[in-house]
Every structure is written in structure tokens, then in C-alpha cells.
Amino acid sequence: MKLLFTIILSVFLAKGCSEYKDLEKVKMVYDANSRGYHKTIIIENKTFFVTNSRDEKPHEIKLSDAEWKSIADLFNKVDLSTYNQLEGPTQERFYDGKAPANLTITKGEVVYATKGFDHTIPPTQIKGLVDTILKLSEKK
């Protein structure tokens, strides 16, 4: 009985860890740009590279394991098969009400991109992920 429990537990833990390792092979880029606003966040392997103005060099933010786990949990909820059809719920970007934004995900050789949305108002399917990315990008 102990052997069976150990095998089941090992398989369960290995599967849980592999989900976070898969995210290490993913690159996400959040980009919001308008005439007077610029923000680019590149997320790769537990690190954010944040640029807040066009002539600024990106500054690096290392994420804790808990922060990376929260990003991974939210990323795993994203349906990449319909990701390219996601469009923002508002259109303030069309009349300079908000900066146009996009979250691009590169997984292996495949690139997924939304159709665009207003900065801070993403499609509901990725709202949690975008909100967390924006919050973590404000860390110093």
C-alpha cells in the first residue's frame, strides 16, 4: 500500500513540476504604446524586463518562486487554441482614450497574439494574467 501511495504521489508531483518547467520555454511580451505612452514587459524564465519609456534601457525584475507560480497558474488557464481571436471589451484605443496593448506569447516556434485591447482593460479570458503581469512589473 505504501509503495502504491509513493508511486501515485511521485507521478502527481512530477506532473505539477512539469507545468512550471513548460512555462520556462515560453516568452511573453506585453506591449502598450501610444504617442505619449510606452510600456514593454518581456517575461522569460522567472524574470521581467520592463521598459517604461522609448529611450530607456529595460530594467530587470527577478520573480520569487511564489510570484512565478502565480504567473504559471494563470498562464495554464489560457486557451491558446482561441488566443489569436481574443479582442478587448472596449475600444478606447481608437480615439486616444487608452494606449493600444497586446500580449504576445511565443511557445516554441509558434507565436500567439491577441487582436489588441486597451491598456489595463484586457479580454476577460486573460484579465487575471495581464493584471498580475502589470502589478509585478511595478516592483522595484
N, C-alpha and C positions, 0 to 999 in steps of 0.2 A: 504494500500500500504506500509506504514511504517512497519507494522507487517511482511509482506511478505519479505521485504528487510532485516529486522532484523533476520528472520529465515534463509534465504539464507546465509547471512553473518556469522552467528553463525556456520552453518554446514561447510562452507568453511574454517573458521579459525580453527575449531576443527579438520578437516581433515589435514590441514597443520601442526598443532602441533603434531598430532599423528605420522606423518612420522619421526619426530626427536625423539619422545619417543621410537619408534621401534628401532632406532639405539642405544639407551641406553641398549638394550638387546643383542647387537651384540658385539663380541670381534674380533678384527682384530690383526693379528701378521705379521709384515713384518720382514723377516729374510734374511740376506745376510752373507754368511760365505765362507771363503777360508782359505788357510794355513796362510796367513798374514793379513787377514781382518775379522772383526766381527762387525756386527751391528744387533741389535734386537730392534724392536719398538713394544710395546704392546699398543693397543688403546682400552680403555674401559671408557665409561661414562664421556666424556669431559676431559680425562686425557691420556697423553702419558707417558709410562715408557720406557726410552731409555737406552740401554747398548751399548757402543762403543768398548769394549774390553772384552775378555773372563773372566778376573778376576775382572771386575768392577761390583759394585752394580748398579742397574738401578737408574737413576735419574728421578724425576717426573717433567712433564711439564703440567701445567693446561692450558687448552684452553679457550679463550674468547668465548662468545656466537657466535660472527661472524665467528670465526675460526671453531667452531663446526658445524655451519650451512653450511659452505662451504664443510666440510667433508661429512655431511649428504646429501647435494645436489649431490655430486659426487658419493656417495655410492648408492643413489637411482637410478642412471643411469646404474648401474651394473646389467647385466642379470645373476642371479645366476643359472638359468637352464642350461646354457652353460659354466659356470665358470670353471668347472673341466677340460674342454678341452682347455683352454687358454694356449698358449705356446709363448714364447718370439720370437721376429722377428729376433734375431741374436743368434749366438752360440759361442760367445767369451768365455763363461764359460768353454767350453770343452778343451781349451788349455791355461787356466790361464790368459786370456785376461781381464776378469771381474770376480767378485765373483758371484757364483750362488745365486739367490734370489728367494723368494716365498712370496706371500701374502695369508695367510690363514684367512678365515672368518668363525667364528662359530656363527651360528644363532640358538638359542635354542639348540637342540641336534644334529643338522646337521652341519657337517664340510665341507667347500668348500675350495679347494686348486688348484692353477694353476699347470701346469706341469713343471713349472720352467722357469726362464728367467734370463738374465744378469742384475746385479745390475745397476740401473739407466736407463735400457732400457726395460721397461715392455711391454706387449702386448698393442696394441693401444686401446683396449676396456677399460683398466683400467689405462691408462697412466696419465690422469688428477688426479685420486685418488692417485696413487703412488707418482707422483711428489709433490702433496700437502703434503702428509704424510712425505716425505723426507725433504721438506722445513720447515715444522713446527717442525720436530724433531731437527732442528738445533738451535731452540730458547733456550735461557739460562734462 
